[in-house]
Amino acid sequence: MKKNPAMINMKIMHDIFGNNPEAIKKYIEHFIKVTSELLAKTKLAIDKQDSQLALEYFHQLKGPVGSIGLMEMYHVCEKAEDNIKRSDWNAALKNCGGFRNEVQFPFVHMIC
């Protein structure tokens, strides 16, 4: 069975929170809120072709996604940073869109 790269690594969640589903749920809800806000800011920075802000926001996104094991999404951030450094705004916008699609929360069922 192929592992879904957009799935939260629940081993990491249990290492952090133990067997406390309420704490895990709150963390994931916080992750969704923070990530959604950062993605909105990132898209605006890309639309304005503001490389400094776009790089800052993608860098900020890497922290939360890496902390819960969403490594495919982490790598999307790295690709976006590379595209921004090359001023490839179309590719960066696609990275942002791909990230947003991943964060349309294929893992929401885990918090319900």
Residue frames as qw, qx, qy, qz and C-alpha x, y, z in Angstrom:
[[0.000, 0.889, 0.458, 0.000, 0.00, 0.00, 0.00],
 [0.402, 0.468, -0.017, 0.787, 1.38, 3.40, -1.02],
 [0.314, -0.506, -0.460, 0.658, 1.82, 5.85, 1.85],
 [0.141, 0.887, 0.361, 0.252, -0.12, 9.08, 1.42],
 [0.507, 0.172, -0.188, 0.824, 2.45, 11.90, 1.52],
 [0.196, -0.539, -0.050, -0.818, -0.21, 14.30, 2.80],
 [0.735, -0.519, -0.422, -0.108, -0.94, 12.22, 5.89],
 [0.287, -0.788, 0.401, -0.369, 0.18, 13.35, 9.30],
 [0.541, 0.214, -0.778, 0.237, 2.70, 11.02, 10.87],
 [0.675, -0.608, -0.156, -0.386, 0.69, 9.85, 13.85],
 [0.824, -0.157, -0.332, 0.432, 3.78, 8.28, 15.43],
 [0.295, 0.294, -0.181, 0.891, 5.21, 11.78, 15.73],
 [0.426, -0.553, -0.122, -0.705, 1.91, 13.00, 17.20],
 [0.854, -0.440, -0.270, -0.065, 1.93, 10.21, 19.78],
 [0.684, 0.051, -0.302, 0.662, 5.60, 10.87, 20.58],
 [0.054, 0.381, -0.108, 0.916, 4.68, 14.50, 21.30],
 [0.500, -0.348, 0.047, -0.792, 1.27, 14.11, 22.95],
 [0.237, -0.093, 0.918, -0.306, 1.20, 10.51, 24.13],
 [0.058, -0.369, -0.890, -0.263, -2.15, 8.80, 23.89],
 [0.066, 0.526, 0.426, -0.733, -4.12, 12.04, 24.24],
 [0.333, 0.476, 0.668, 0.465, -6.51, 12.33, 21.28],
 [0.019, -0.935, -0.339, 0.101, -7.88, 15.67, 22.48],
 [0.320, -0.733, 0.270, 0.537, -4.41, 17.25, 22.51],
 [0.417, 0.005, 0.691, 0.590, -3.67, 15.80, 19.07],
 [0.216, 0.722, 0.623, 0.211, -6.97, 17.13, 17.76],
 [0.122, -0.942, -0.119, 0.288, -6.28, 20.62, 19.13],
 [0.395, -0.507, 0.463, 0.611, -2.79, 20.64, 17.66],
 [0.369, 0.252, 0.729, 0.519, -4.04, 19.57, 14.23],
 [0.102, 0.869, 0.483, 0.037, -6.79, 22.18, 14.32],
 [0.242, -0.854, 0.126, 0.444, -4.16, 24.81, 15.22],
 [0.455, -0.195, 0.630, 0.598, -1.94, 23.51, 12.41],
 [0.316, 0.574, 0.673, 0.345, -4.77, 23.87, 9.89],
 [0.033, -0.955, -0.260, 0.141, -5.53, 27.43, 11.04],
 [0.337, -0.731, 0.316, 0.503, -1.90, 28.61, 11.04],
 [0.461, -0.027, 0.697, 0.548, -1.09, 26.90, 7.75],
 [0.284, 0.720, 0.598, 0.209, -4.17, 28.31, 6.03],
 [0.090, -0.961, -0.071, 0.252, -3.29, 31.83, 7.18],
 [0.398, -0.551, 0.498, 0.539, 0.33, 31.46, 6.04],
 [0.466, 0.262, 0.719, 0.444, -0.78, 30.11, 2.67],
 [0.193, 0.891, 0.408, 0.035, -3.05, 33.11, 2.12],
 [0.205, -0.890, 0.200, 0.356, -0.16, 35.48, 2.92],
 [0.517, -0.253, 0.649, 0.497, 2.18, 33.45, 0.72],
 [0.444, 0.555, 0.632, 0.310, -0.17, 33.65, -2.26],
 [0.062, 0.980, 0.164, -0.098, -0.46, 37.42, -1.87],
 [0.360, -0.717, 0.418, 0.426, 3.33, 37.76, -1.71],
 [0.519, 0.058, 0.713, 0.468, 3.66, 35.64, -4.86],
 [0.325, 0.785, 0.510, 0.135, 0.97, 37.66, -6.62],
 [0.043, -0.988, 0.058, 0.139, 2.93, 40.84, -5.78],
 [0.802, 0.416, -0.228, 0.364, 6.20, 39.10, -6.74],
 [0.284, -0.830, 0.362, -0.316, 7.61, 40.04, -3.34],
 [0.751, 0.235, -0.600, 0.144, 10.44, 37.55, -3.09],
 [0.069, 0.354, -0.662, 0.657, 11.46, 38.51, 0.44],
 [0.601, -0.138, 0.365, -0.697, 7.99, 37.96, 1.89],
 [0.892, 0.158, -0.269, -0.328, 7.26, 34.88, -0.21],
 [0.578, 0.319, -0.691, 0.294, 10.52, 33.27, 0.91],
 [0.156, -0.289, 0.615, -0.717, 9.81, 34.17, 4.52],
 [0.749, -0.049, 0.175, -0.637, 6.31, 32.66, 4.41],
 [0.873, 0.203, -0.427, -0.121, 7.42, 29.45, 2.71],
 [0.340, 0.345, -0.727, 0.486, 10.19, 29.15, 5.29],
 [0.402, -0.207, 0.494, -0.742, 7.60, 29.62, 8.05],
 [0.863, 0.061, -0.122, -0.487, 5.43, 26.91, 6.47],
 [0.632, 0.321, -0.699, 0.096, 8.27, 24.38, 6.56],
 [0.089, -0.321, 0.722, -0.607, 8.29, 24.38, 10.37],
 [0.670, -0.022, 0.405, -0.621, 4.74, 23.22, 11.02],
 [0.875, 0.289, -0.228, -0.315, 4.63, 20.73, 8.15],
 [0.498, 0.422, -0.722, 0.228, 7.96, 19.21, 9.09],
 [0.244, -0.336, 0.667, -0.619, 7.00, 18.99, 12.76],
 [0.751, 0.051, 0.454, -0.478, 4.15, 16.61, 12.00],
 [0.540, -0.133, 0.792, 0.253, 5.88, 14.61, 9.31],
 [0.616, 0.705, 0.309, -0.166, 4.30, 16.05, 6.17],
 [0.502, -0.427, 0.444, 0.607, 7.56, 15.69, 4.29],
 [0.429, 0.455, 0.596, 0.505, 6.09, 15.89, 0.78],
 [0.005, -0.950, -0.290, -0.119, 4.62, 19.27, 1.69],
 [0.487, -0.732, 0.199, 0.432, 7.96, 20.27, 3.22],
 [0.541, -0.049, 0.551, 0.633, 9.65, 19.49, -0.10],
 [0.250, 0.765, 0.490, 0.335, 7.03, 21.58, -1.96],
 [0.234, -0.954, -0.044, 0.180, 8.08, 24.52, 0.22],
 [0.544, -0.464, 0.431, 0.551, 11.72, 23.92, -0.68],
 [0.463, 0.357, 0.603, 0.543, 10.87, 23.77, -4.39],
 [0.057, 0.923, 0.358, 0.132, 8.87, 26.98, -4.07],
 [0.386, -0.825, 0.148, 0.385, 11.77, 28.72, -2.36],
 [0.537, -0.144, 0.558, 0.615, 14.06, 27.65, -5.21],
 [0.316, 0.624, 0.582, 0.415, 11.54, 28.90, -7.79],
 [0.119, -0.970, -0.195, 0.079, 11.23, 32.25, -6.03],
 [0.486, -0.623, 0.319, 0.523, 15.01, 32.64, -5.88],
 [0.411, 0.073, 0.642, 0.644, 15.02, 32.13, -9.68],
 [0.281, 0.336, 0.042, -0.898, 12.10, 34.58, -10.04],
 [0.217, -0.125, -0.857, -0.450, 10.01, 31.80, -11.57],
 [0.364, -0.020, 0.382, -0.849, 6.75, 33.18, -10.25],
 [0.749, 0.052, -0.348, -0.561, 4.51, 30.85, -12.28],
 [0.639, 0.058, -0.754, 0.141, 6.22, 27.79, -10.83],
 [0.066, 0.071, -0.644, 0.759, 6.08, 29.29, -7.33],
 [0.559, -0.020, 0.073, -0.826, 2.37, 29.93, -7.77],
 [0.787, 0.039, -0.544, -0.287, 1.89, 26.30, -8.85],
 [0.411, 0.088, -0.777, 0.468, 3.83, 25.18, -5.76],
 [0.227, -0.046, 0.441, -0.867, 1.59, 27.31, -3.61],
 [0.712, 0.028, -0.192, -0.675, -1.51, 25.91, -5.31],
 [0.700, 0.080, -0.709, -0.013, -0.26, 22.35, -4.89],
 [0.183, 0.070, -0.716, 0.670, 0.42, 23.00, -1.25],
 [0.449, -0.022, 0.210, -0.868, -3.03, 24.50, -0.81],
 [0.765, 0.024, -0.459, -0.451, -4.59, 21.43, -2.44],
 [0.539, 0.051, -0.786, 0.299, -2.73, 19.18, -0.02],
 [0.035, -0.039, -0.594, 0.803, -3.91, 21.29, 2.89],
 [0.587, -0.168, -0.210, -0.763, -7.49, 21.02, 1.79],
 [0.439, -0.375, 0.636, -0.513, -7.08, 18.55, 4.51],
 [0.712, 0.095, -0.645, -0.261, -7.06, 14.96, 3.37],
 [0.419, 0.006, -0.804, 0.422, -6.38, 14.19, 7.01],
 [0.360, -0.346, 0.157, -0.852, -9.28, 16.08, 8.60],
 [0.818, -0.255, -0.407, -0.316, -11.03, 12.78, 9.30],
 [0.612, 0.053, -0.625, 0.481, -8.26, 12.13, 11.83],
 [0.037, 0.118, -0.435, 0.892, -9.48, 14.93, 14.08],
 [0.573, -0.248, -0.219, -0.750, -13.17, 14.10, 13.96]]
